[in-house]
Amino acid sequence: MAVERILKDEASEEKGERARMASFVGAMAIADLVKTTLGPKGMDKILQSTGRGHQVTVTNDGATILKSLHIDNPAAKVLVDISKVQDDEVGDGTTSVVVLAGELLREAEKLVAAKIHPMTIISGFRMAAECARSALLQKVMDNKEDAEKFTSDLMKIAMTTLSSKILSQDKEHFAKLAVDAVMRLKGSTNLEAIQIIKKPGGSLKDSFLDEGFILDKKIGIGQPKRIENAKILVANTAMDTDKVKIYGARVRVDSMSRVAEIEGAEKEKMREKVQKIIAHGINCFVNRQLIYNFPEELFADAGILAIEHADFDGIERLALVTGGEIASTFDNPESVKLGHCKLIEEIMIGKDKLIHFSGVEMGQACTIVLRGASHHVLDEAERSLHDALCVLSQTINDSRVILGGGWPEMVMAKEVDELAHKTPGKKSHAIEAFSRALLAIPTIIADNAGLDSAELISQLRAEHHKEGCTAGIDVIFGSVGDMVELGISESFKVKQAILLSATEATEMILRVDEIITCAPRKREDRM
């Protein structure tokens, strides 16, 4: 027994077969979990937290589902990670990446059982991934030069992305919103300038895109409700010192009149500050902190609109949008950049009043107002829209477009299969397995729609042996359809990210031959 005790008590290690078994099973379980959310007919999951309030999230976004899971299996964690990275990097394809990695591992498990060394499998997968990528590269379309075509490409991509989400019913409406919003960014991938405001009420169809900027605040009392040609000073400063703060300040006075004097002095300080601010020649003052009644009165007398408590992203975005800077000292007015906009007014959305800035400096900014039946619907709508916006902004930079609906997987699988026939040695088994794993994605799309996947995939395969084929799965009619006619496109960048991340994750899990679990820390009895 003495030999056994290298590790501390209760630390466990799994070797060889068992370790590999554990990692394969864990990864496949995760893949099967999100498998059903793939494709236009994918279902949603309800995630209920055990914390206070039992928040419920209803979502179909792979990354959101996996982020919320607490997983013990090490290999499963790798998959959760790749879906997170996919979400940050390109925004969409979070489910596909996990499913593809899961399928690759499922194939790899069979190969390992057939006594093929994991390194051989890995090098085969590497070759296959490279081959698949170049197969896609030959088929990409790039319409960057032709603006009209490019816009329609973007619309198609947005509609394809949204069709597997909650917004699929009004996908044309939302695709238009997303494309408009992204086109205004003029090529930057900074989605900060697109603000999404969620207001319960109405239906999803009532959502709209507003040029300009909406602050979720009310206008103060006794202040102008509408300002034209506004000059805006955005500030982060304290405007609350017109009373002596009794707590913490110790002042010895011999009579009440002295207290009044001190308060008067404080008031004077405040008045000076306000005068300095007014000296900038502004007519709208937005502050991040609160503004007391006294300075507020002063602003109202000067005819300046003062907005307090504009929350942080609100104010940073406002400064970005109006072309101003956030100021905190007001001694030299010439060095402060003021923001400008044509019109500030109050608007109503549902039952809430909001402040609307229109005609702003940066034509890039806009606000998307989402309406919907409940908070859950709105949250999910925001996630879906965010996916679409990410994909579109990536596509504007890398304008290569491919068809969707299982077409790219078929193209890649066909090329990879041909490579397998040419490759000598055991690697060819691995390459063949890779092509089978790629076919799993269209299979699952078909299965989720309740179609006969085996029949459909074999039809697709036959179609793809013809030159210049554009066939994919038409989920709505349950048959093989022409992806060009149906207008189903995807961004090349997303597909490439899916392919490469899934392969690398698989490779990492395949390399494992031992899992060592650390002993839990003992709690000492403090008796």
C-alpha positions in Angstrom: 0.0 0.0 0.0 2.9 2.4 0.7 3.5 2.8 -3.0 0.0 4.1 -3.6 0.3 7.0 -1.2 2.0 9.6 -3.3 -0.9 12.0 -3.4 -2.5 13.4 -0.3 -5.5 11.6 1.2 -8.7 12.0 -0.7 -6.9 13.4 -3.8 -7.8 11.2 -6.7 -6.3 10.4 -9.9 -7.7 8.8 -13.0 -5.3 7.3 -15.4 -5.4 6.3 -19.1 -8.6 4.8 -20.2 -10.7 6.0 -17.4 -9.5 9.6 -17.6 -10.2 9.7 -21.3 -13.6 8.1 -20.7 -14.5 10.8 -18.1 -13.4 13.6 -20.4 -15.2 12.2 -23.4 -18.4 11.6 -21.6 -18.5 15.0 -19.9 -17.9 16.8 -23.2 -20.5 14.9 -25.0 -23.0 15.4 -22.3 -22.5 19.2 -22.6 -22.8 19.0 -26.4 -26.1 17.0 -26.1 -27.4 19.6 -23.7 -27.2 22.5 -26.1 -27.8 20.4 -29.2 -31.5 21.0 -29.2 -31.1 24.7 -29.4 -29.4 24.6 -32.7 -31.1 25.8 -35.9 -34.3 27.7 -36.8 -36.4 25.1 -35.0 -34.2 24.9 -32.0 -35.9 25.0 -28.6 -35.2 27.2 -25.6 -34.1 26.4 -22.1 -35.3 27.8 -18.9 -32.5 28.4 -16.4 -33.5 28.9 -12.8 -31.0 30.1 -10.3 -31.0 28.8 -6.8 -30.0 32.2 -5.4 -32.4 34.7 -3.8 -35.4 35.5 -5.9 -34.9 32.4 -8.1 -34.3 34.4 -11.3 -35.6 32.7 -14.4 -33.8 33.1 -17.7 -35.3 31.8 -20.9 -32.7 31.6 -23.5 -31.6 29.8 -26.6 -28.1 31.3 -26.8 -25.5 28.5 -26.3 -23.1 30.7 -24.4 -25.7 32.0 -22.0 -26.9 28.5 -21.2 -23.4 27.2 -20.6 -22.2 30.2 -18.6 -25.0 29.5 -16.1 -24.0 25.9 -15.5 -21.8 24.9 -12.6 -19.8 22.0 -14.0 -17.4 19.7 -12.3 -16.1 17.8 -15.3 -12.8 19.3 -16.5 -13.4 18.5 -20.2 -16.9 20.1 -20.1 -15.3 23.3 -18.8 -13.2 23.5 -21.9 -16.3 23.4 -24.0 -18.0 26.1 -21.9 -14.9 28.2 -22.4 -14.9 27.9 -26.2 -18.5 28.9 -26.4 -17.7 32.0 -24.2 -14.8 33.0 -26.4 -17.0 32.5 -29.5 -19.6 34.8 -28.0 -17.0 37.5 -27.2 -15.2 37.1 -30.5 -17.9 37.0 -33.1 -21.1 36.9 -31.2 -22.9 34.1 -32.9 -22.3 30.4 -33.4 -22.0 29.6 -29.7 -24.1 26.5 -29.9 -22.6 25.2 -33.2 -19.1 25.4 -31.8 -20.0 23.2 -28.8 -21.9 20.8 -30.9 -19.1 20.4 -33.4 -16.5 19.8 -30.7 -18.8 17.3 -29.1 -19.3 15.4 -32.3 -15.5 15.4 -33.0 -15.0 13.9 -29.6 -17.7 11.3 -30.2 -15.8 10.3 -33.4 -12.5 10.4 -31.7 -13.7 8.0 -29.0 -14.5 5.4 -31.6 -11.1 5.8 -33.1 -9.3 5.5 -29.7 -11.4 2.4 -29.0 -10.0 1.0 -32.3 -6.5 1.5 -30.9 -5.4 4.5 -32.9 -3.1 6.8 -30.9 -4.6 10.2 -29.9 -1.6 12.0 -31.6 -2.5 10.3 -34.9 -6.1 11.4 -34.5 -5.0 15.0 -33.7 -2.7 15.3 -36.7 -5.5 13.9 -38.9 -8.0 16.4 -37.4 -5.5 19.2 -38.0 -5.1 18.3 -41.7 -8.9 18.0 -42.0 -9.6 21.4 -40.4 -7.1 23.1 -42.8 -8.7 21.4 -45.7 -12.2 22.3 -44.7 -11.2 25.9 -44.2 -9.6 26.2 -47.7 -12.7 24.5 -49.2 -14.8 27.3 -47.7 -12.4 30.0 -48.8 -12.8 28.9 -52.4 -16.6 29.3 -52.2 -16.9 32.7 -50.4 -18.7 35.6 -52.0 -17.5 39.1 -51.4 -19.7 42.0 -52.4 -17.9 44.8 -50.6 -17.7 46.9 -53.7 -21.4 46.8 -54.6 -23.1 48.7 -51.8 -26.6 47.6 -52.6 -25.6 43.9 -52.8 -23.6 44.2 -49.7 -26.6 45.6 -47.8 -28.8 42.8 -48.9 -26.1 40.3 -47.8 -26.1 42.0 -44.4 -29.9 41.7 -44.3 -29.7 38.0 -45.1 -27.0 37.4 -42.5 -29.0 39.2 -39.9 -32.2 37.3 -40.8 -30.3 34.0 -40.6 -28.8 34.8 -37.2 -32.2 35.9 -35.8 -34.1 33.0 -37.3 -32.9 30.6 -34.5 -33.8 33.2 -31.8 -36.9 34.5 -30.2 -37.1 37.3 -32.8 -37.6 34.9 -35.6 -41.3 35.9 -36.1 -40.4 39.5 -36.9 -36.9 38.8 -38.2 -37.3 41.2 -41.2 -38.1 44.1 -38.9 -35.3 43.4 -36.5 -32.8 42.5 -39.3 -33.5 46.0 -40.7 -33.0 47.6 -37.3 -29.7 45.8 -36.8 -28.4 46.5 -40.3 -29.3 50.2 -40.0 -27.6 50.4 -36.6 -24.4 48.8 -37.7 -24.2 50.7 -41.0 -24.1 53.9 -39.0 -21.0 52.7 -37.1 -19.2 53.1 -40.4 -16.9 50.1 -39.9 -16.0 50.3 -36.2 -16.8 47.2 -34.2 -17.5 49.3 -31.1 -21.0 48.4 -30.2 -21.0 51.0 -27.4 -22.5 53.6 -29.6 -25.6 51.5 -30.1 -27.7 51.8 -27.0 -30.4 49.3 -26.3 -33.2 50.4 -24.0 -35.7 47.8 -22.8 -39.2 49.0 -22.0 -41.8 46.4 -21.1 -45.2 46.9 -22.8 -46.3 46.7 -26.4 -45.2 43.9 -28.5 -41.8 43.0 -30.1 -43.0 44.6 -33.3 -43.2 48.0 -31.7 -39.5 48.1 -31.2 -37.8 50.9 -33.2 -34.5 52.4 -34.0 -34.0 56.0 -33.0 -31.4 58.3 -34.5 -29.7 60.1 -31.7 -29.6 59.3 -28.1 -32.1 58.6 -25.4 -31.3 59.1 -21.7 -33.5 57.2 -19.3 -34.1 60.1 -17.0 -36.8 62.7 -16.3 -36.3 66.4 -16.8 -36.0 68.4 -13.5 -38.8 70.6 -12.2 -39.3 74.1 -13.5 -36.8 73.6 -16.3 -37.2 74.1 -20.0 -38.8 71.0 -21.5 -37.3 71.6 -25.0 -34.1 73.1 -26.1 -32.9 73.7 -29.7 -29.2 73.9 -30.7 -28.2 72.7 -27.3 -24.7 73.1 -25.9 -24.2 70.3 -23.4 -21.7 70.1 -20.6 -21.2 66.6 -19.4 -19.8 66.5 -15.9 -19.0 64.3 -13.0 -19.0 66.6 -9.9 -20.6 67.0 -6.6 -23.5 69.5 -6.6 -24.8 68.9 -3.1 -23.0 71.3 -0.6 -25.5 74.0 0.2 -26.2 72.7 3.7 -23.7 71.9 6.4 -23.4 68.2 6.6 -24.1 67.6 10.3 -22.6 64.1 10.4 -18.9 64.0 10.5 -18.3 67.8 10.5 -17.5 69.3 13.9 -17.9 73.1 14.1 -17.9 74.8 17.5 -20.2 77.8 17.3 -21.5 80.1 20.0 -24.8 80.9 18.5 -27.3 79.7 15.9 -26.6 82.8 13.7 -23.1 81.5 13.2 -24.5 78.2 11.8 -26.5 80.3 9.4 -23.3 82.2 8.4 -21.6 78.9 7.6 -24.5 77.7 5.6 -24.5 81.0 3.8 -20.8 80.6 2.9 -21.5 77.1 1.6 -24.3 78.5 -0.5 -22.0 81.1 -1.9 -19.5 78.4 -2.8 -22.2 76.6 -4.6 -23.4 79.7 -6.3 -19.9 80.4 -7.5 -19.6 76.9 -8.9 -22.9 77.3 -10.7 -21.8 80.6 -12.1 -18.6 79.0 -13.4 -20.6 76.3 -15.1 -23.0 78.8 -16.6 -20.0 80.8 -17.9 -19.3 78.0 -20.3 -22.2 79.3 -22.3 -24.2 76.1 -22.1 -27.9 75.4 -22.0 -27.8 71.8 -20.8 -25.9 70.4 -17.9 -25.7 66.7 -17.4 -24.2 65.5 -14.1 -23.4 62.0 -12.9 -24.0 62.8 -9.3 -27.0 64.3 -7.7 -27.9 68.0 -7.8 -29.5 69.7 -4.8 -32.5 71.9 -5.0 -30.5 75.1 -4.6 -28.2 74.7 -7.6 -31.2 73.3 -9.5 -33.1 76.5 -8.8 -30.1 78.5 -10.0 -29.9 76.5 -13.2 -33.6 76.8 -13.8 -33.3 80.6 -13.4 -30.5 80.7 -16.0 -32.7 78.6 -18.3 -30.4 75.7 -18.2 -31.6 72.2 -18.3 -30.0 70.2 -15.5 -30.1 66.4 -15.5 -28.8 64.6 -12.4 -27.8 61.0 -11.8 -27.2 60.1 -15.4 -25.8 56.6 -14.9 -22.3 55.8 -16.0 -22.7 54.1 -19.3 -25.4 56.6 -20.1 -23.1 59.6 -19.5 -20.0 58.1 -21.2 -22.1 57.2 -24.2 -23.6 60.7 -24.1 -20.2 62.3 -24.1 -19.1 60.0 -27.0 -22.2 60.8 -29.0 -22.4 64.5 -28.6 -18.7 65.0 -29.1 -18.1 66.5 -25.6 -15.8 65.3 -22.9 -16.6 64.6 -19.3 -15.5 67.5 -17.2 -14.9 67.7 -13.4 -13.4 71.1 -13.0 -14.8 74.3 -14.4 -12.1 76.9 -13.9 -11.0 77.3 -17.5 -14.0 77.1 -19.8 -11.9 77.3 -23.0 -10.3 73.9 -22.4 -13.5 72.0 -21.9 -15.0 70.4 -25.0 -18.8 70.9 -25.1 -21.2 68.5 -26.7 -23.7 69.7 -29.3 -27.0 68.5 -30.5 -29.9 70.1 -32.5 -32.7 69.3 -30.2 -33.4 68.1 -26.7 -36.9 67.1 -25.8 -38.9 64.8 -23.6 -40.6 61.8 -25.1 -42.9 59.2 -23.8 -42.3 55.5 -24.3 -45.0 53.4 -22.7 -45.6 55.0 -19.4 -42.0 56.4 -18.9 -40.7 59.8 -19.8 -37.3 59.9 -21.4 -35.0 62.6 -22.6 -34.3 62.5 -26.3 -31.2 64.1 -27.9 -31.5 64.3 -31.7 -29.2 65.7 -34.4 -26.0 64.6 -32.5 -22.4 65.2 -33.6 -21.4 61.6 -34.1 -23.8 60.3 -36.8 -22.7 56.9 -35.6 -24.8 56.7 -32.5 -28.3 55.4 -32.3 -30.6 53.9 -29.8 -32.7 50.8 -30.2 -35.8 50.7 -28.1 -37.1 47.2 -27.5 -40.7 46.7 -26.4 -42.0 43.3 -25.3 -44.5 41.5 -23.1 -42.2 40.8 -20.1 -38.7 41.2 -18.8 -37.8 37.6 -19.9 -38.8 38.3 -23.4 -36.9 41.6 -23.5 -33.8 40.0 -22.1 -33.8 37.3 -24.6 -34.6 39.8 -27.4 -31.6 41.9 -26.3 -29.3 38.9 -26.4 -30.5 37.9 -29.9 -30.2 41.4 -31.2 -26.7 41.7 -29.6 -25.7 38.5 -31.5 -27.0 39.9 -34.7 -25.2 43.3 -34.1 -21.9 41.5 -33.3 -22.0 39.4 -36.4 -22.9 42.3 -38.7 -20.2 44.5 -37.3 -17.7 41.7 -37.9 -19.0 41.2 -41.4 -18.6 44.8 -42.3 -14.9 44.5 -41.6 -14.5 41.1 -43.1 -17.0 41.2 -45.9 -16.8 37.5 -47.0 -20.1 35.8 -47.0 -21.1 32.2 -47.4 -24.5 30.4 -47.7 -26.1 28.9 -44.6 -28.4 26.1 -43.7 -25.9 23.3 -43.5 -24.4 24.2 -46.9 -21.0 25.1 -45.6 -20.8 21.9 -43.5 -21.6 19.8 -46.6 -19.0 21.6 -48.7 -16.4 21.1 -46.1 -17.3 17.4 -45.5 -17.1 16.6 -49.2 -13.6 18.1 -49.5 -12.4 16.5 -46.3 -13.7 13.1 -47.4 -11.8 13.4 -50.6 -8.7 14.3 -48.6 -9.2 11.1 -46.6 -9.2 9.0 -49.7 -5.9 10.4 -50.8 -4.1 10.2 -47.4 -2.2 7.1 -46.6 -1.9 5.6 -43.2 -4.0 5.7 -40.1 -4.5 9.4 -40.3 -7.1 8.8 -43.0 -9.4 7.3 -40.4 -9.2 10.5 -38.4 -9.9 12.6 -41.4 -12.9 10.6 -42.4 -14.2 10.9 -38.8 -13.8 14.7 -39.1 -16.0 14.8 -42.2 -18.6 12.6 -40.3 -18.6 15.1 -37.4 -19.1 18.0 -39.8 -22.2 16.2 -41.2 -23.6 16.1 -37.7 -24.5 19.8 -37.8 -27.0 19.6 -40.7 -28.2 16.3 -39.2 -29.0 18.0 -35.9 -30.6 21.0 -37.6 -32.9 18.5 -39.4 -33.6 16.5 -36.3 -34.6 19.5 -34.3 -37.1 20.3 -37.0 -38.5 16.8 -36.6 -37.4 15.8 -40.2 -36.0 12.5 -41.3 -32.3 13.5 -41.1 -30.8 10.4 -42.6 -32.9 10.8 -45.7 -32.2 14.5 -46.1 -28.5 14.3 -45.5 -28.1 11.6 -48.1 -30.0 13.7 -50.6 -27.9 16.7 -49.8 -24.8 14.6 -50.3 -25.9 13.6 -53.7 -26.7 17.2 -54.6 -23.3 18.4 -53.5 -21.5 16.0 -55.8 -22.7 18.2 -58.7 -20.6 21.3 -59.5 -21.6 24.7 -58.1 -24.3 23.3 -55.9 -26.2 25.6 -53.5 -28.4 23.1 -51.7 -29.0 23.2 -48.0 -31.7 22.1 -45.6 -35.0 24.0 -46.0 -36.4 23.6 -42.5 -39.7 25.2 -43.2 -40.7 22.9 -46.0 -38.7 20.0 -44.7 -36.8 19.3 -47.8 -33.6 20.1 -49.6 -33.8 23.7 -50.8 -31.7 26.3 -52.7 -30.0 28.5 -50.2 -29.5 31.3 -52.7 -33.2 31.6 -53.4 -34.1 31.3 -49.7 -31.6 34.0 -48.9 -29.9 32.2 -46.1 -26.3 33.4 -45.6 -23.8 33.4 -42.9 -20.6 35.3 -42.2 -17.4 33.5 -43.2 -15.7 34.8 -40.1 -18.2 33.1 -37.8 -17.9 29.8 -39.6 -14.1 29.9 -39.5 -14.1 30.7 -35.8 -16.5 27.7 -35.2 -14.3 25.4 -37.2 -11.0 26.4 -35.6 -12.1 26.7 -32.0 -13.9 23.3 -32.1 -10.9 21.6 -33.5 -8.5 23.1 -31.0 -10.8 22.3 -28.1 -11.1 18.7 -29.2 -7.4 18.4 -29.6 -6.9 19.7 -26.1 -9.3 17.2 -24.6 -7.8 14.3 -26.6 -4.3 15.0 -25.3 -5.5 14.2 -21.7 -4.4 10.9 -20.3 -4.7 11.6 -16.6 -7.0 13.6 -14.4 -5.7 14.6 -10.9 -8.2 16.0 -8.5 -6.9 18.0 -5.6 -7.8 17.0 -2.1 -10.4 19.3 -0.6 -9.1 21.6 2.1 -10.0 20.4 5.6 -11.7 22.8 7.9 -10.0 22.8 11.2 -12.3 22.4 14.2 -12.1 25.6 16.1 -13.4 24.2 19.3 
